Amino acid sequence: MGLVNMDKVILFDLDGTIVDNTNHIMRCLKIAIQKLNIEFDNHIANNISGKSFSQISSMLNLSKNEEAKLIDYYFQCDTSNINNLSLIDGMLKLLSKYQKLNFKLGIVTSKIKKTTSILMDHFNLLPYFETIITSSDVNNVKPNPEPLIIACQKLNVLPSKNICYIGDSLSDIFASINADLTPIGVTWGNSGSKLHLHNDVKIVDDINTLEKYLDHHYGL
């Protein structure tokens, strides 16, 4: 199989980027952490957005058994409240547009495979994406570039600045930079307000601005 035209590949984060679950994630993490008898203080609240379970576990100095309980507690909250979630307004229209233009679309998320699959099925997102990379598929999570590099491999392209990665957290931005892709930060997600600290990164505040930037970047 030959290489796909690199001008026709877009990668997306999931939580806070495609799915509007900003408050939901933090609430479920708070519940899960408190069930481990750990105080959910401001330091934790300010440092867990966009983090994988392994990163949160390391930050809290959890044992492997405690990490497994953390994931289970979060999963219970996450799945029981999924009907309260929604997609970012205009996101399906955006995905449909680029799919019809023969773009290869992919998801790179720090969620585990199980919770990712439930979310993708719930919103019927699977038909839009050629590849989905979760934290269960890699040895090193974002901001390490490995998940993005694997996504490019799955799409049969070489990482380059022709490819955009869209996300709402600093780990998304750094992962994109580390993989030599073009990062786009969206401010409607879990930690989007922190993205304005990075002047060299394109930051967008709404879906229409995102679409205009993508059209410009890909020469449409």
KOLLOVEX-508312 format. One record per residue (C-alpha): y, z, x; residue in three letters; residue number from 0. Coordinates in nm, 3 decimals, m for minus. Layout:
<lodren yy="Y" zz="Z" xx="X" code="ALA" pos="NUM"/>
...
***
This chain:
<lodren yy="0.000" zz="0.000" xx="0.000" code="MET" pos="0"/>
<lodren yy="0.344" zz="m0.096" xx="0.135" code="GLY" pos="1"/>
<lodren yy="0.644" zz="0.130" xx="0.152" code="LEU" pos="2"/>
<lodren yy="0.850" zz="0.174" xx="m0.165" code="VAL" pos="3"/>
<lodren yy="1.213" zz="0.065" xx="m0.142" code="ASN" pos="4"/>
<lodren yy="1.379" zz="0.386" xx="m0.019" code="MET" pos="5"/>
<lodren yy="1.688" zz="0.306" xx="m0.226" code="ASP" pos="6"/>
<lodren yy="1.480" zz="0.371" xx="m0.538" code="LYS" pos="7"/>
<lodren yy="1.361" zz="0.730" xx="m0.485" code="VAL" pos="8"/>
<lodren yy="1.516" zz="1.049" xx="m0.630" code="ILE" pos="9"/>
<lodren yy="1.372" zz="1.399" xx="m0.593" code="LEU" pos="10"/>
<lodren yy="1.458" zz="1.692" xx="m0.819" code="PHE" pos="11"/>
<lodren yy="1.424" zz="2.069" xx="m0.816" code="ASP" pos="12"/>
<lodren yy="1.293" zz="2.205" xx="m1.149" code="LEU" pos="13"/>
<lodren yy="1.423" zz="2.554" xx="m1.234" code="ASP" pos="14"/>
<lodren yy="1.796" zz="2.557" xx="m1.305" code="GLY" pos="15"/>
<lodren yy="1.820" zz="2.186" xx="m1.228" code="THR" pos="16"/>
<lodren yy="1.614" zz="2.015" xx="m1.498" code="ILE" pos="17"/>
<lodren yy="1.528" zz="2.319" xx="m1.710" code="VAL" pos="18"/>
<lodren yy="1.803" zz="2.550" xx="m1.834" code="ASP" pos="19"/>
<lodren yy="1.632" zz="2.878" xx="m1.748" code="ASN" pos="20"/>
<lodren yy="1.899" zz="3.054" xx="m1.544" code="THR" pos="21"/>
<lodren yy="1.892" zz="3.387" xx="m1.728" code="ASN" pos="22"/>
<lodren yy="1.522" zz="3.363" xx="m1.814" code="HIS" pos="23"/>
<lodren yy="1.407" zz="3.357" xx="m1.450" code="ILE" pos="24"/>
<lodren yy="1.619" zz="3.653" xx="m1.347" code="MET" pos="25"/>
<lodren yy="1.511" zz="3.855" xx="m1.651" code="ARG" pos="26"/>
<lodren yy="1.141" zz="3.792" xx="m1.586" code="CYS" pos="27"/>
<lodren yy="1.177" zz="3.870" xx="m1.215" code="LEU" pos="28"/>
<lodren yy="1.358" zz="4.194" xx="m1.301" code="LYS" pos="29"/>
<lodren yy="1.081" zz="4.294" xx="m1.542" code="ILE" pos="30"/>
<lodren yy="0.808" zz="4.207" xx="m1.290" code="ALA" pos="31"/>
<lodren yy="0.974" zz="4.394" xx="m1.003" code="ILE" pos="32"/>
<lodren yy="1.043" zz="4.700" xx="m1.216" code="GLN" pos="33"/>
<lodren yy="0.675" zz="4.706" xx="m1.322" code="LYS" pos="34"/>
<lodren yy="0.597" zz="4.757" xx="m0.952" code="LEU" pos="35"/>
<lodren yy="0.816" zz="5.070" xx="m0.966" code="ASN" pos="36"/>
<lodren yy="1.083" zz="4.907" xx="m0.749" code="ILE" pos="37"/>
<lodren yy="1.448" zz="4.954" xx="m0.839" code="GLU" pos="38"/>
<lodren yy="1.609" zz="4.620" xx="m0.924" code="PHE" pos="39"/>
<lodren yy="1.939" zz="4.680" xx="m0.744" code="ASP" pos="40"/>
<lodren yy="2.231" zz="4.448" xx="m0.666" code="ASN" pos="41"/>
<lodren yy="2.089" zz="4.355" xx="m0.326" code="HIS" pos="42"/>
<lodren yy="1.771" zz="4.222" xx="m0.487" code="ILE" pos="43"/>
<lodren yy="1.960" zz="4.054" xx="m0.772" code="ALA" pos="44"/>
<lodren yy="2.189" zz="3.872" xx="m0.530" code="ASN" pos="45"/>
<lodren yy="1.914" zz="3.749" xx="m0.298" code="ASN" pos="46"/>
<lodren yy="1.620" zz="3.628" xx="m0.509" code="ILE" pos="47"/>
<lodren yy="1.768" zz="3.320" xx="m0.678" code="SER" pos="48"/>
<lodren yy="1.587" zz="3.005" xx="m0.569" code="GLY" pos="49"/>
<lodren yy="1.328" zz="3.204" xx="m0.374" code="LYS" pos="50"/>
<lodren yy="0.951" zz="3.155" xx="m0.393" code="SER" pos="51"/>
<lodren yy="0.716" zz="3.444" xx="m0.471" code="PHE" pos="52"/>
<lodren yy="0.612" zz="3.460" xx="m0.106" code="SER" pos="53"/>
<lodren yy="0.977" zz="3.489" xx="0.000" code="GLN" pos="54"/>
<lodren yy="1.047" zz="3.759" xx="m0.261" code="ILE" pos="55"/>
<lodren yy="0.731" zz="3.942" xx="m0.157" code="SER" pos="56"/>
<lodren yy="0.841" zz="3.937" xx="0.206" code="SER" pos="57"/>
<lodren yy="1.189" zz="4.061" xx="0.114" code="MET" pos="58"/>
<lodren yy="1.040" zz="4.351" xx="m0.083" code="LEU" pos="59"/>
<lodren yy="0.770" zz="4.424" xx="0.178" code="ASN" pos="60"/>
<lodren yy="0.492" zz="4.384" xx="m0.079" code="LEU" pos="61"/>
<lodren yy="0.124" zz="4.390" xx="0.001" code="SER" pos="62"/>
<lodren yy="m0.093" zz="4.093" xx="m0.100" code="LYS" pos="63"/>
<lodren yy="m0.219" zz="4.295" xx="m0.397" code="ASN" pos="64"/>
<lodren yy="0.136" zz="4.383" xx="m0.503" code="GLU" pos="65"/>
<lodren yy="0.242" zz="4.019" xx="m0.467" code="GLU" pos="66"/>
<lodren yy="m0.046" zz="3.914" xx="m0.694" code="ALA" pos="67"/>
<lodren yy="0.069" zz="4.172" xx="m0.952" code="LYS" pos="68"/>
<lodren yy="0.428" zz="4.048" xx="m0.922" code="LEU" pos="69"/>
<lodren yy="0.315" zz="3.691" xx="m0.999" code="ILE" pos="70"/>
<lodren yy="0.101" zz="3.809" xx="m1.290" code="ASP" pos="71"/>
<lodren yy="0.381" zz="4.018" xx="m1.443" code="TYR" pos="72"/>
<lodren yy="0.625" zz="3.730" xx="m1.404" code="TYR" pos="73"/>
<lodren yy="0.376" zz="3.484" xx="m1.552" code="PHE" pos="74"/>
<lodren yy="0.328" zz="3.705" xx="m1.859" code="GLN" pos="75"/>
<lodren yy="0.703" zz="3.714" xx="m1.923" code="CYS" pos="76"/>
<lodren yy="0.754" zz="3.348" xx="m1.836" code="ASP" pos="77"/>
<lodren yy="0.489" zz="3.207" xx="m2.068" code="THR" pos="78"/>
<lodren yy="0.558" zz="3.440" xx="m2.359" code="SER" pos="79"/>
<lodren yy="0.923" zz="3.333" xx="m2.372" code="ASN" pos="80"/>
<lodren yy="0.890" zz="2.960" xx="m2.298" code="ILE" pos="81"/>
<lodren yy="0.999" zz="2.863" xx="m2.650" code="ASN" pos="82"/>
<lodren yy="1.341" zz="3.012" xx="m2.573" code="ASN" pos="83"/>
<lodren yy="1.400" zz="2.761" xx="m2.293" code="LEU" pos="84"/>
<lodren yy="1.562" zz="2.419" xx="m2.308" code="SER" pos="85"/>
<lodren yy="1.631" zz="2.123" xx="m2.085" code="LEU" pos="86"/>
<lodren yy="1.974" zz="2.068" xx="m1.932" code="ILE" pos="87"/>
<lodren yy="2.177" zz="1.863" xx="m2.182" code="ASP" pos="88"/>
<lodren yy="2.151" zz="1.493" xx="m2.099" code="GLY" pos="89"/>
<lodren yy="1.868" zz="1.536" xx="m1.846" code="MET" pos="90"/>
<lodren yy="1.606" zz="1.334" xx="m2.035" code="LEU" pos="91"/>
<lodren yy="1.854" zz="1.049" xx="m2.077" code="LYS" pos="92"/>
<lodren yy="1.923" zz="1.058" xx="m1.701" code="LEU" pos="93"/>
<lodren yy="1.553" zz="1.059" xx="m1.610" code="LEU" pos="94"/>
<lodren yy="1.480" zz="0.779" xx="m1.855" code="SER" pos="95"/>
<lodren yy="1.761" zz="0.565" xx="m1.715" code="LYS" pos="96"/>
<lodren yy="1.638" zz="0.575" xx="m1.356" code="TYR" pos="97"/>
<lodren yy="1.275" zz="0.539" xx="m1.457" code="GLN" pos="98"/>
<lodren yy="1.365" zz="0.220" xx="m1.648" code="LYS" pos="99"/>
<lodren yy="1.544" zz="0.099" xx="m1.334" code="LEU" pos="100"/>
<lodren yy="1.208" zz="0.136" xx="m1.151" code="ASN" pos="101"/>
<lodren yy="1.308" zz="0.440" xx="m0.949" code="PHE" pos="102"/>
<lodren yy="1.031" zz="0.663" xx="m0.816" code="LYS" pos="103"/>
<lodren yy="1.109" zz="1.016" xx="m0.934" code="LEU" pos="104"/>
<lodren yy="0.957" zz="1.336" xx="m0.796" code="GLY" pos="105"/>
<lodren yy="0.980" zz="1.712" xx="m0.844" code="ILE" pos="106"/>
<lodren yy="0.982" zz="1.962" xx="m0.557" code="VAL" pos="107"/>
<lodren yy="0.979" zz="2.320" xx="m0.680" code="THR" pos="108"/>
<lodren yy="0.915" zz="2.668" xx="m0.544" code="SER" pos="109"/>
<lodren yy="0.725" zz="2.756" xx="m0.862" code="LYS" pos="110"/>
<lodren yy="0.348" zz="2.794" xx="m0.835" code="ILE" pos="111"/>
<lodren yy="0.135" zz="2.514" xx="m0.975" code="LYS" pos="112"/>
<lodren yy="0.024" zz="2.710" xx="m1.283" code="LYS" pos="113"/>
<lodren yy="0.372" zz="2.788" xx="m1.414" code="THR" pos="114"/>
<lodren yy="0.499" zz="2.442" xx="m1.319" code="THR" pos="115"/>
<lodren yy="0.223" zz="2.274" xx="m1.520" code="SER" pos="116"/>
<lodren yy="0.298" zz="2.485" xx="m1.828" code="ILE" pos="117"/>
<lodren yy="0.670" zz="2.402" xx="m1.808" code="LEU" pos="118"/>
<lodren yy="0.608" zz="2.030" xx="m1.750" code="MET" pos="119"/>
<lodren yy="0.367" zz="2.013" xx="m2.044" code="ASP" pos="120"/>
<lodren yy="0.596" zz="2.209" xx="m2.274" code="HIS" pos="121"/>
<lodren yy="0.886" zz="1.967" xx="m2.222" code="PHE" pos="122"/>
<lodren yy="0.668" zz="1.656" xx="m2.188" code="ASN" pos="123"/>
<lodren yy="0.817" zz="1.583" xx="m1.844" code="LEU" pos="124"/>
<lodren yy="0.503" zz="1.448" xx="m1.676" code="LEU" pos="125"/>
<lodren yy="0.558" zz="1.081" xx="m1.776" code="PRO" pos="126"/>
<lodren yy="0.884" zz="1.069" xx="m1.582" code="TYR" pos="127"/>
<lodren yy="0.754" zz="1.175" xx="m1.241" code="PHE" pos="128"/>
<lodren yy="0.534" zz="1.005" xx="m0.983" code="GLU" pos="129"/>
<lodren yy="0.472" zz="1.324" xx="m0.785" code="THR" pos="130"/>
<lodren yy="0.512" zz="1.700" xx="m0.832" code="ILE" pos="131"/>
<lodren yy="0.507" zz="1.932" xx="m0.530" code="ILE" pos="132"/>
<lodren yy="0.484" zz="2.308" xx="m0.593" code="THR" pos="133"/>
<lodren yy="0.467" zz="2.609" xx="m0.364" code="SER" pos="134"/>
<lodren yy="0.089" zz="2.602" xx="m0.421" code="SER" pos="135"/>
<lodren yy="0.074" zz="2.264" xx="m0.243" code="ASP" pos="136"/>
<lodren yy="0.239" zz="2.360" xx="0.086" code="VAL" pos="137"/>
<lodren yy="0.217" zz="2.608" xx="0.371" code="ASN" pos="138"/>
<lodren yy="0.594" zz="2.649" xx="0.402" code="ASN" pos="139"/>
<lodren yy="0.835" zz="2.662" xx="0.108" code="VAL" pos="140"/>
<lodren yy="1.201" zz="2.563" xx="0.088" code="LYS" pos="141"/>
<lodren yy="1.428" zz="2.579" xx="0.288" code="PRO" pos="142"/>
<lodren yy="1.154" zz="2.451" xx="0.517" code="ASN" pos="143"/>
<lodren yy="1.150" zz="2.070" xx="0.481" code="PRO" pos="144"/>
<lodren yy="0.770" zz="2.054" xx="0.437" code="GLU" pos="145"/>
<lodren yy="0.770" zz="2.025" xx="0.053" code="PRO" pos="146"/>
<lodren yy="1.019" zz="1.738" xx="0.061" code="LEU" pos="147"/>
<lodren yy="0.839" zz="1.561" xx="0.342" code="ILE" pos="148"/>
<lodren yy="0.510" zz="1.586" xx="0.151" code="ILE" pos="149"/>
<lodren yy="0.681" zz="1.450" xx="m0.162" code="ALA" pos="150"/>
<lodren yy="0.801" zz="1.150" xx="0.038" code="CYS" pos="151"/>
<lodren yy="0.450" zz="1.099" xx="0.174" code="GLN" pos="152"/>
<lodren yy="0.308" zz="1.106" xx="m0.179" code="LYS" pos="153"/>
<lodren yy="0.564" zz="0.842" xx="m0.282" code="LEU" pos="154"/>
<lodren yy="0.479" zz="0.638" xx="0.029" code="ASN" pos="155"/>
<lodren yy="0.832" zz="0.649" xx="0.173" code="VAL" pos="156"/>
<lodren yy="0.984" zz="0.778" xx="0.494" code="LEU" pos="157"/>
<lodren yy="1.237" zz="1.062" xx="0.460" code="PRO" pos="158"/>
<lodren yy="1.591" zz="0.932" xx="0.500" code="SER" pos="159"/>
<lodren yy="1.943" zz="0.990" xx="0.376" code="LYS" pos="160"/>
<lodren yy="1.886" zz="0.704" xx="0.130" code="ASN" pos="161"/>
<lodren yy="1.684" zz="0.954" xx="m0.075" code="ILE" pos="162"/>
<lodren yy="1.869" zz="1.219" xx="m0.278" code="CYS" pos="163"/>
<lodren yy="1.731" zz="1.565" xx="m0.351" code="TYR" pos="164"/>
<lodren yy="1.901" zz="1.741" xx="m0.642" code="ILE" pos="165"/>
<lodren yy="1.891" zz="2.121" xx="m0.667" code="GLY" pos="166"/>
<lodren yy="2.084" zz="2.429" xx="m0.767" code="ASP" pos="167"/>
<lodren yy="2.018" zz="2.670" xx="m0.481" code="SER" pos="168"/>
<lodren yy="2.104" zz="2.705" xx="m0.113" code="LEU" pos="169"/>
<lodren yy="1.736" zz="2.671" xx="m0.026" code="SER" pos="170"/>
<lodren yy="1.738" zz="2.331" xx="m0.197" code="ASP" pos="171"/>
<lodren yy="2.041" zz="2.221" xx="0.005" code="ILE" pos="172"/>
<lodren yy="1.900" zz="2.342" xx="0.338" code="PHE" pos="173"/>
<lodren yy="1.556" zz="2.194" xx="0.269" code="ALA" pos="174"/>
<lodren yy="1.717" zz="1.857" xx="0.197" code="SER" pos="175"/>
<lodren yy="1.925" zz="1.870" xx="0.514" code="ILE" pos="176"/>
<lodren yy="1.623" zz="1.979" xx="0.719" code="ASN" pos="177"/>
<lodren yy="1.420" zz="1.687" xx="0.580" code="ALA" pos="178"/>
<lodren yy="1.704" zz="1.442" xx="0.658" code="ASP" pos="179"/>
<lodren yy="1.760" zz="1.361" xx="0.290" code="LEU" pos="180"/>
<lodren yy="2.092" zz="1.357" xx="0.102" code="THR" pos="181"/>
<lodren yy="2.141" zz="1.687" xx="m0.084" code="PRO" pos="182"/>
<lodren yy="2.319" zz="1.707" xx="m0.418" code="ILE" pos="183"/>
<lodren yy="2.402" zz="2.054" xx="m0.548" code="GLY" pos="184"/>
<lodren yy="2.434" zz="2.120" xx="m0.920" code="VAL" pos="185"/>
<lodren yy="2.631" zz="2.424" xx="m1.032" code="THR" pos="186"/>
<lodren yy="2.468" zz="2.474" xx="m1.372" code="TRP" pos="187"/>
<lodren yy="2.161" zz="2.645" xx="m1.225" code="GLY" pos="188"/>
<lodren yy="2.044" zz="2.983" xx="m1.099" code="ASN" pos="189"/>
<lodren yy="2.266" zz="3.008" xx="m0.792" code="SER" pos="190"/>
<lodren yy="2.493" zz="2.708" xx="m0.827" code="GLY" pos="191"/>
<lodren yy="2.811" zz="2.909" xx="m0.776" code="SER" pos="192"/>
<lodren yy="2.712" zz="2.969" xx="m0.411" code="LYS" pos="193"/>
<lodren yy="2.690" zz="2.598" xx="m0.338" code="LEU" pos="194"/>
<lodren yy="3.067" zz="2.557" xx="m0.309" code="HIS" pos="195"/>
<lodren yy="3.040" zz="2.737" xx="0.025" code="LEU" pos="196"/>
<lodren yy="2.914" zz="2.410" xx="0.173" code="HIS" pos="197"/>
<lodren yy="3.201" zz="2.164" xx="0.198" code="ASN" pos="198"/>
<lodren yy="2.989" zz="1.884" xx="0.348" code="ASP" pos="199"/>
<lodren yy="2.750" zz="1.873" xx="0.051" code="VAL" pos="200"/>
<lodren yy="2.815" zz="1.679" xx="m0.269" code="LYS" pos="201"/>
<lodren yy="2.848" zz="1.933" xx="m0.551" code="ILE" pos="202"/>
<lodren yy="2.849" zz="1.831" xx="m0.918" code="VAL" pos="203"/>
<lodren yy="2.935" zz="2.046" xx="m1.219" code="ASP" pos="204"/>
<lodren yy="2.797" zz="1.834" xx="m1.504" code="ASP" pos="205"/>
<lodren yy="2.534" zz="1.571" xx="m1.579" code="ILE" pos="206"/>
<lodren yy="2.786" zz="1.286" xx="m1.617" code="ASN" pos="207"/>
<lodren yy="2.927" zz="1.347" xx="m1.270" code="THR" pos="208"/>
<lodren yy="2.573" zz="1.358" xx="m1.133" code="LEU" pos="209"/>
<lodren yy="2.495" zz="1.021" xx="m1.290" code="GLU" pos="210"/>
<lodren yy="2.813" zz="0.864" xx="m1.152" code="LYS" pos="211"/>
<lodren yy="2.737" zz="0.993" xx="m0.803" code="TYR" pos="212"/>
<lodren yy="2.378" zz="0.867" xx="m0.815" code="LEU" pos="213"/>
<lodren yy="2.495" zz="0.526" xx="m0.936" code="ASP" pos="214"/>
<lodren yy="2.741" zz="0.510" xx="m0.646" code="HIS" pos="215"/>
<lodren yy="2.490" zz="0.633" xx="m0.388" code="HIS" pos="216"/>
<lodren yy="2.227" zz="0.379" xx="m0.494" code="TYR" pos="217"/>
<lodren yy="2.473" zz="0.095" xx="m0.539" code="GLY" pos="218"/>
<lodren yy="2.425" zz="0.048" xx="m0.913" code="LEU" pos="219"/>
***
